[in-house]
Amino acid sequence: MSSKLGQQSSASSTSLLIGRDDAESSRINDFKYSLAPSPKSWGTPIDIHSVEPDDYLHNPDPLRDRNIDKGGHICTARGIANLGCLFLLGAGFPLLTHFLEKKQTTQGGFNLGGINATGQVPDFTGNYGLVDRETPLEAHTKKSYNSDEELVLVFSDEFNVDGRSFYPGDDPFWEAVDLHYWGTNDLEWYDPNQPTTQGGSLRLTLEKVEPENNHDLSYRSGMVQSWNKFCFTGGLIEVSVTLPGSNKVSGLWPAVWAMGNLGRAGYGSSLDGMWPYSYDSCDVGTLPNQTHPGTSTPLATIQNGDPSKENMLSYLPGQRLSSCTCPGESHPGPMRADGTYVGRAAPEIDVFEAIVDGDGGKVSLSAQWAPYNAGYNWINTTDNLIIHDTASTVLNQYKGGVYQQTTSGLAATNQDCYELGTKCFAVYGFEYKPGFDDAYITWINDGKRSWTLRAPGMGADPQTEISARPIPFEPMYIIANLGFSLNFGHVDLDQLNFPATMSIDWIRVYQPKDAVNVGCDPKDFPTSQYIETYKNIYSNPNLTIWKDTQEPWPKNRLENDGKC
């Protein structure tokens, strides 16, 4: 109590001193700034009769104004100029903008006008051009593996920024999927949290987890796709990879591959009747099981096929978007002058699929095809099959089954470039030219040519009554994933180490200077409008076959005696 009183006393003394100073200041200010009650005494001419130099500007003068306005009209030069300006603002500017503004391209990072596959608008800044700024200048051009032609870099990702996210909307070129890859009976769930970047590499990690936290599956891994974001047609794709695990234990199934943009990997209904076709003819090859309606012909389709399926050749439902599609049916086009459609599909070319067997690490360097040759035997003459690296590459004995025909070379990998080896990076890839005749695919293993398939090898087959299948014309997107499945070979769970990681140092795409063709919606092979029409089919992985979509299968005129 005494303390409070002491503080109060001290404050009161100070207030008295301040009070004297304020009183003196107030007296001086009152004298300096005081004004008399009458405004006239202030020295300012406020009387209405006082004349000022600018009065003519704002005081009306009826006699003066009448003389000035005499003979005038509203169509003065100034009025016309004002109206002209209003017209330009209201109509001219929008018209000029419409005709002169450069339209946003659909090529490259944002195929569909700035949105990602699931309709989200990404928000990011940084190094996101088609060619990564950190790609070394000496890698901006590269000589073709098959000629002296110089190829130019059209896309690259060096993955040098740590911690990138591949959730929908987070990256302009890649999106991680969230699904079970049931088509190959995989043992893992693909989770968008698994792919990341670290230490200058894209890292896809397969790990063992508790099933209750992982859709009742015991393993979780990652798959990234450039679907509907970046696609290319023709040229060379190369990837620098450290394979997961070791070259001594089998079971892991790492892969980098390309697929036509009209089919989205993991979204079954989008692939039904699309994969693995590459076909532009109207014949029995477009029909279910490659047989004529109501018959078991050609004979080659019911014998010498898949021994696990009673020797049937094909279980495919037919090419959904074939050149036999009736006019007016749903089809992405284009349409030819004679009213027929160009056959469309979702072909597949693999950069590699890696395995381990008793001889060590190997890669399958392959492409998948439909319709099929009799007995899955393509025309592998010396003109059409060229093995460049005979020391490490052989023709794969697996040729296909009821769901695909394959052309595959089996090559030994660099045995050091594994996660549990020296962790070095080996370069894999393929160079291809779309079309018939002089078209080809050449596969690259450890930076060297492994083998080449020439287009005549997929020529017509009179036994199955099918025509030639072209080296794919479709815009191709890139997929990278690490999975495993009992379908692909022996899985040695007792010896496999988890987590296991595939590391990708970089991905680069080159094309000839005079044949640059990037983008997922090229004029000759459009995809965007069709994908937009069936957006739900391309965004719902639970729709496994076309029938699930409740959409009609486009009519094929061969199924009705050639009539639509």
C-alpha positions in Angstrom: 0.0 0.0 0.0 2.8 2.5 0.9 4.6 1.6 -2.4 1.6 2.6 -4.5 1.2 5.9 -2.7 4.9 6.7 -3.3 4.6 6.0 -7.0 1.5 8.2 -7.2 3.2 11.1 -5.5 6.2 10.9 -7.9 3.9 11.0 -10.9 2.0 14.0 -9.6 5.2 16.1 -9.3 6.2 15.4 -12.8 2.8 16.4 -14.1 3.1 19.8 -12.5 6.3 20.5 -14.3 4.9 19.4 -17.7 1.7 21.4 -17.0 3.7 24.7 -16.8 5.5 24.2 -20.1 2.2 23.3 -21.9 0.4 26.4 -20.7 3.2 28.7 -21.9 3.2 26.9 -25.3 -0.5 27.2 -25.7 -0.5 30.9 -25.0 2.1 31.5 -27.8 0.3 29.4 -30.3 -3.1 31.1 -29.6 -1.5 34.4 -30.5 0.3 33.2 -33.6 -2.6 31.3 -35.2 -5.7 33.2 -34.0 -8.2 34.5 -36.6 -10.8 37.2 -36.4 -14.5 36.2 -36.5 -15.1 37.9 -39.9 -13.7 36.1 -43.0 -13.3 39.5 -44.7 -10.6 40.4 -42.2 -8.5 37.4 -43.2 -7.4 39.1 -46.4 -9.0 36.6 -48.8 -11.4 38.0 -51.6 -14.5 35.9 -50.9 -17.1 38.4 -52.0 -19.0 37.2 -55.1 -18.4 40.5 -56.8 -14.6 40.2 -56.6 -13.1 39.3 -60.0 -10.5 36.6 -60.3 -8.3 35.8 -63.4 -9.9 32.3 -64.0 -13.6 33.3 -63.5 -14.3 32.9 -67.2 -13.7 29.2 -67.0 -16.4 28.4 -64.6 -18.8 31.4 -64.6 -21.6 31.1 -67.2 -22.2 34.1 -69.5 -25.4 33.7 -71.6 -24.5 36.4 -74.3 -20.9 35.0 -74.8 -22.0 31.4 -74.8 -24.9 32.0 -77.3 -22.4 33.6 -79.8 -20.0 30.7 -79.5 -22.7 28.0 -79.9 -24.4 29.7 -82.9 -24.4 27.5 -86.0 -22.9 24.5 -84.2 -23.9 20.9 -84.3 -23.2 17.7 -82.3 -21.1 16.1 -85.0 -17.9 17.9 -84.2 -14.4 16.5 -84.8 -13.9 16.1 -81.1 -17.2 14.2 -80.7 -16.4 11.9 -83.6 -13.0 11.2 -82.0 -14.6 10.4 -78.7 -17.0 8.0 -80.3 -14.1 6.4 -82.2 -12.2 5.8 -79.0 -15.3 4.2 -77.4 -15.8 1.9 -80.4 -12.2 0.8 -80.3 -12.5 0.0 -76.6 -15.9 -1.7 -76.9 -15.5 -3.7 -80.1 -12.2 -3.0 -81.9 -9.9 -4.1 -79.1 -11.6 -7.5 -78.6 -11.6 -8.1 -82.3 -7.9 -7.2 -82.7 -7.1 -9.4 -79.7 -9.0 -12.3 -81.2 -7.1 -12.2 -84.5 -3.7 -11.0 -83.4 -3.2 -12.7 -80.0 -0.9 -15.8 -80.1 -2.9 -18.7 -79.0 -1.6 -20.8 -76.1 0.0 -23.9 -77.4 -1.2 -27.4 -76.6 2.3 -28.8 -77.1 4.5 -29.7 -74.1 3.9 -29.3 -70.4 0.2 -28.5 -70.4 -1.4 -30.4 -73.1 -5.0 -29.3 -72.5 -4.6 -25.5 -72.1 -3.0 -25.4 -68.7 -4.7 -28.2 -66.7 -3.4 -31.5 -65.6 -4.9 -34.9 -66.2 -7.4 -34.5 -63.4 -8.5 -31.0 -64.3 -6.4 -29.1 -61.7 -4.4 -26.0 -62.4 -0.8 -26.4 -61.2 0.8 -23.7 -59.1 4.6 -23.6 -59.3 7.6 -21.6 -60.4 11.1 -22.5 -61.5 12.8 -24.7 -64.1 9.9 -26.0 -66.1 10.7 -25.6 -69.8 10.5 -28.6 -72.2 14.3 -28.7 -72.0 15.6 -28.7 -68.5 18.0 -25.7 -68.0 20.4 -28.0 -66.2 20.8 -30.4 -69.1 24.5 -30.0 -70.2 25.0 -28.1 -73.5 26.9 -31.0 -75.0 23.7 -33.1 -74.6 21.5 -30.7 -76.6 22.3 -32.5 -79.8 23.0 -36.2 -80.4 23.9 -38.3 -83.4 21.3 -40.9 -84.5 22.2 -44.4 -83.6 21.4 -45.5 -87.1 22.9 -42.7 -89.3 25.0 -39.6 -89.2 21.9 -37.4 -88.8 22.0 -35.0 -86.0 19.1 -35.1 -83.6 18.0 -32.1 -81.4 16.9 -32.2 -77.8 13.2 -31.6 -77.5 12.6 -32.6 -73.9 14.7 -33.3 -70.8 14.3 -33.7 -67.1 17.4 -33.9 -65.0 15.6 -34.3 -61.7 18.2 -32.1 -59.9 15.7 -30.3 -57.6 15.2 -32.4 -54.4 11.8 -33.0 -52.9 9.6 -32.6 -56.0 6.0 -33.7 -55.6 4.2 -35.7 -58.3 0.7 -35.5 -56.8 -1.9 -34.3 -59.3 -1.3 -30.6 -60.2 2.1 -30.4 -58.6 4.3 -31.0 -61.7 3.9 -29.9 -65.3 5.1 -33.1 -67.0 4.7 -35.9 -64.5 1.8 -37.3 -62.4 2.0 -40.2 -59.9 -0.9 -42.6 -60.0 -3.0 -43.8 -57.0 -4.2 -47.3 -57.9 -3.6 -51.0 -58.0 -2.2 -52.3 -61.3 -4.6 -55.2 -61.4 -4.0 -55.9 -65.1 -0.7 -57.7 -64.4 -1.7 -58.9 -60.9 0.9 -56.7 -59.2 1.6 -57.2 -55.5 2.0 -53.5 -54.7 -0.3 -50.4 -54.5 1.0 -47.4 -56.5 0.9 -44.4 -54.2 1.5 -40.8 -55.3 3.7 -40.2 -52.2 6.3 -42.8 -53.2 8.0 -41.1 -56.2 10.2 -38.2 -55.2 13.5 -36.6 -56.2 16.7 -36.8 -54.1 20.4 -36.4 -54.8 19.8 -35.4 -58.5 17.6 -38.4 -59.3 13.9 -39.5 -59.6 13.5 -42.2 -57.0 10.8 -44.9 -57.2 10.8 -46.9 -54.0 9.1 -50.2 -53.3 8.6 -50.9 -49.6 6.8 -53.3 -47.3 4.0 -51.8 -45.3 1.0 -52.7 -43.1 -1.9 -53.9 -45.3 -4.5 -52.0 -43.2 -2.8 -48.8 -44.2 -2.3 -49.7 -47.8 -5.6 -50.9 -49.4 -5.1 -54.4 -48.0 -1.8 -54.9 -49.9 1.5 -55.5 -48.2 3.7 -53.5 -50.6 3.7 -49.9 -51.8 5.5 -48.3 -54.7 5.4 -45.6 -57.3 4.6 -45.0 -61.0 4.9 -41.7 -62.8 3.4 -40.8 -66.2 3.6 -37.9 -68.6 0.1 -38.9 -69.9 -1.6 -36.0 -71.6 1.2 -33.6 -70.6 4.2 -34.5 -72.6 4.1 -36.8 -75.7 6.4 -37.3 -78.7 6.1 -38.9 -82.1 9.3 -40.4 -83.5 12.8 -39.8 -82.4 15.0 -41.1 -79.6 14.2 -41.5 -75.9 17.1 -42.2 -73.5 17.0 -42.7 -69.7 19.9 -43.0 -67.3 19.1 -45.6 -64.6 20.4 -47.4 -61.6 18.3 -50.6 -61.3 16.8 -51.6 -58.0 18.1 -54.4 -55.8 20.9 -56.5 -57.1 21.7 -58.6 -60.2 21.5 -61.8 -58.2 18.0 -61.9 -56.6 14.9 -62.2 -58.9 11.5 -60.7 -58.4 11.6 -56.9 -58.9 10.0 -55.5 -62.1 11.3 -52.0 -62.9 10.3 -50.5 -66.2 10.4 -47.4 -68.4 8.1 -47.5 -71.4 5.9 -45.4 -73.8 2.3 -45.8 -74.7 -0.1 -44.0 -77.1 -1.9 -41.1 -75.4 -5.4 -42.5 -76.1 -4.8 -45.2 -73.5 -3.9 -44.4 -69.9 -1.9 -47.0 -68.1 -3.7 -48.4 -65.1 -7.1 -47.1 -66.3 -8.5 -50.3 -67.8 -11.6 -49.0 -69.6 -9.4 -46.5 -71.5 -7.3 -49.5 -72.7 -10.0 -51.9 -73.6 -9.9 -52.4 -77.4 -7.0 -49.9 -77.6 -3.9 -51.7 -76.3 -1.7 -53.1 -77.8 -3.1 -52.3 -81.3 -1.2 -50.4 -84.0 -3.5 -50.8 -87.0 -5.0 -48.8 -89.8 -6.7 -51.4 -92.0 -10.4 -52.5 -92.2 -10.3 -56.3 -92.0 -10.7 -59.2 -89.6 -7.8 -57.9 -87.6 -10.2 -55.3 -86.1 -12.8 -57.9 -84.9 -13.1 -59.7 -81.6 -10.7 -62.7 -81.4 -9.6 -61.9 -84.9 -12.4 -64.1 -86.3 -15.1 -63.5 -88.8 -18.6 -63.0 -87.2 -20.3 -66.3 -86.4 -17.4 -68.4 -87.5 -14.1 -69.9 -86.3 -12.1 -68.6 -89.2 -9.4 -68.0 -90.1 -8.2 -71.4 -88.8 -5.0 -69.9 -87.5 -7.0 -68.0 -84.8 -8.1 -71.2 -83.1 -5.0 -73.3 -83.3 -1.3 -72.9 -82.4 -2.1 -70.0 -80.2 -1.7 -69.6 -76.4 -1.2 -73.1 -75.0 -2.6 -72.0 -71.6 -5.9 -70.9 -73.4 -6.7 -74.0 -75.4 -4.5 -72.8 -78.2 -6.7 -69.8 -79.0 -4.8 -67.0 -80.6 -6.6 -63.9 -79.2 -8.9 -62.9 -76.5 -9.0 -59.2 -77.5 -12.4 -57.6 -77.9 -11.5 -56.0 -81.3 -10.1 -52.6 -82.1 -12.5 -50.1 -80.6 -11.5 -47.1 -82.8 -10.7 -48.9 -86.0 -10.8 -47.7 -89.6 -13.9 -49.9 -89.9 -15.8 -47.6 -87.5 -19.1 -46.5 -89.0 -19.5 -42.8 -89.8 -21.2 -40.9 -87.0 -19.9 -43.2 -84.2 -17.7 -41.8 -81.5 -14.1 -41.7 -82.8 -11.3 -39.2 -82.3 -10.6 -39.0 -86.1 -9.2 -37.9 -88.4 -11.5 -38.9 -91.2 -10.3 -39.5 -94.7 -11.7 -37.9 -97.8 -13.6 -41.2 -98.6 -15.4 -40.9 -95.3 -13.5 -43.6 -93.4 -11.6 -43.1 -90.2 -7.9 -43.5 -89.5 -7.5 -46.4 -87.2 -6.5 -45.3 -83.7 -5.1 -47.2 -80.7 -2.7 -47.2 -77.7 0.4 -49.0 -78.8 3.3 -49.8 -76.5 7.1 -49.6 -76.9 9.3 -50.4 -73.9 12.5 -48.7 -73.1 13.2 -51.7 -70.8 11.6 -54.2 -68.4 14.3 -55.5 -66.1 14.5 -59.1 -64.7 17.0 -61.3 -62.9 17.6 -64.9 -63.8 20.3 -67.5 -63.2 22.7 -65.6 -65.5 22.3 -62.3 -63.8 20.5 -59.1 -64.7 18.7 -58.7 -68.0 16.4 -56.3 -69.8 13.6 -57.1 -72.2 13.7 -54.6 -75.0 10.3 -55.0 -76.6 7.2 -53.7 -78.4 3.7 -55.1 -78.0 1.3 -55.6 -81.0 -2.2 -56.4 -82.2 -3.6 -57.9 -84.2 -1.5 -61.0 -84.1 0.5 -63.2 -86.5 -0.3 -66.9 -86.7 1.4 -68.6 -83.7 2.7 -65.1 -82.7 5.5 -65.6 -85.3 6.5 -62.2 -86.8 8.6 -62.1 -90.0 12.0 -62.2 -88.2 14.2 -62.6 -91.3 17.7 -61.2 -91.4 16.3 -58.1 -93.2 13.9 -57.4 -90.4 15.7 -58.6 -87.3 19.2 -57.1 -86.7 21.0 -57.9 -83.5 23.8 -55.4 -83.2 25.3 -56.5 -79.9 25.5 -60.3 -80.4 27.6 -60.7 -77.3 24.8 -59.7 -74.9 21.5 -59.8 -76.9 19.4 -62.7 -78.1 15.9 -62.9 -79.5 13.5 -63.5 -76.6 11.7 -66.8 -76.9 8.5 -65.4 -75.4 6.4 -64.2 -78.4 3.0 -63.5 -76.8 -0.3 -64.8 -75.7 -4.0 -64.2 -76.0 -3.7 -60.6 -74.8 -0.6 -59.4 -76.7 2.0 -60.3 -79.3 5.5 -59.2 -78.5 8.7 -58.6 -80.3 11.5 -58.7 -77.7 15.2 -58.8 -77.5 16.7 -60.1 -74.2 19.9 -58.3 -73.3 22.4 -58.6 -70.4 22.6 -55.4 -68.3 25.6 -53.6 -67.0 26.0 -55.9 -63.9 27.4 -53.1 -61.8 24.6 -50.5 -62.2 22.3 -51.8 -59.5 21.2 -50.3 -56.2 23.2 -52.9 -54.3 26.1 -52.8 -56.7 28.2 -49.8 -57.4 25.1 -47.6 -58.0 26.4 -46.5 -61.4 23.9 -45.3 -64.1 23.4 -47.2 -67.4 21.7 -45.6 -70.4 18.7 -47.4 -72.0 16.5 -46.2 -74.8 14.9 -46.7 -78.1 15.1 -44.8 -81.4 12.2 -45.1 -83.8 10.7 -43.9 -87.1 6.9 -44.3 -87.4 5.3 -45.9 -90.4 5.8 -48.7 -92.9 8.6 -49.7 -95.3 11.7 -47.9 -94.0 10.3 -47.4 -90.5 12.1 -49.1 -87.5 12.7 -49.4 -83.8 16.2 -49.7 -82.4 16.7 -50.5 -78.7 19.7 -49.1 -76.7 21.3 -51.1 -73.8 24.1 -49.6 -71.7 24.5 -46.8 -74.2 25.0 -49.1 -77.2 22.7 -50.4 -79.9 21.2 -53.8 -78.9 18.8 -54.8 -81.7 16.6 -53.4 -84.4 13.1 -54.3 -85.6 12.3 -53.1 -89.2 8.7 -52.4 -90.1 8.4 -55.2 -92.8 8.8 -57.6 -89.9 5.2 -56.7 -88.9 3.9 -57.1 -92.4 0.7 -58.7 -93.6 -0.1 -62.3 -92.6 -2.2 -64.4 -95.0 -2.8 -67.1 -92.4 -4.6 -64.7 -90.0 -5.8 -62.5 -92.9 -4.4 -59.3 -91.4 -2.6 -56.4 -92.9 0.7 -54.8 -92.0 1.0 -53.1 -88.5 2.9 -49.9 -88.7 5.6 -48.7 -86.3 3.3 -46.5 -84.1 2.1 -43.2 -85.4 0.4 -42.3 -82.2 1.7 -39.6 -79.8 3.5 -41.5 -77.1 3.8 -40.6 -73.4 6.4 -41.8 -70.9 5.9 -44.1 -67.9 8.3 -45.2 -65.2 7.4 -47.6 -62.5 8.8 -50.1 -60.0 6.5 -53.1 -59.3 6.5 -56.8 -59.0 4.2 -59.6 -59.9 4.1 -63.4 -60.0 3.0 -63.0 -63.7 6.4 -61.7 -64.7 8.7 -64.4 -63.1 9.9 -65.9 -59.9 9.6 -63.5 -56.9 12.2 -64.4 -54.3 10.6 -62.8 -51.3 13.0 -64.4 -48.9 16.0 -62.8 -50.5 14.7 -59.5 -51.7 15.7 -56.4 -49.7 13.0 -53.8 -48.9 12.9 -51.0 -49.4 14.2 -51.2 -53.0 14.7 -48.1 -55.2 15.0 -47.5 -58.9 16.9 -44.2 -59.5 16.6 -42.3 -62.8 19.3 -39.6 -63.3 17.7 -38.1 -66.3 15.2 -38.6 -69.2 15.9 -37.0 -72.6 14.0 -37.1 -75.9 15.6 -36.2 -79.2 14.1 -35.8 -82.7 15.4 -35.0 -86.2 15.6 -31.2 -86.9 13.1 -31.5 -89.8 10.7 -33.9 -87.9 10.2 -32.3 -84.5 6.8 -33.5 -83.3 6.0 -33.1 -79.6 2.6 -32.7 -77.9 -0.2 -35.0 -77.0 -2.7 -33.6 -79.5 -1.1 -33.4 -82.9 -3.3 -32.5 -85.8 -2.9 -35.8 -87.7 -3.6 -37.9 -84.5 -5.7 -35.8 -82.2 -6.6 -36.9 -78.7 -7.7 -34.0 -76.5 -11.3 -33.7 -77.6 -11.9 -37.4 -77.3 -10.3 -37.5 -73.8 -12.3 -34.5 -72.7 -15.5 -36.3 -73.9 -14.7 -39.3 -71.9 -13.0 -37.6 -68.9 -14.5 -40.0 -66.4 -13.0 -43.0 -68.2 -9.5 -41.4 -68.1 -9.8 -40.4 -64.4 -11.5 -43.4 -62.8 -9.2 -46.5 -62.4 -12.1 -48.5 -61.0 -13.7 -48.7 -64.5 -11.8 -51.8 -65.7 -13.4 -52.6 -69.1 -15.4 -50.6 -71.6 -18.6 -52.2 -70.6 -18.3 -50.7 -67.1 -18.6 -47.2 -68.6 -22.1 -47.8 -69.9 -21.0 -46.3 -73.2 -21.8 -48.0 -76.5 -19.0 -49.8 -78.4 -18.6 -48.0 -81.7 -20.1 -49.9 -84.6 -17.8 -51.8 -86.9 -19.2 -52.2 -90.4 -17.7 -55.7 -90.8 -19.9 -57.0 -88.0 -23.0 -56.3 -90.2 -22.0 -57.7 -93.6 -20.0 -54.5 -94.4 -23.0 -52.2 -93.8 -23.4 -49.4 -91.2 
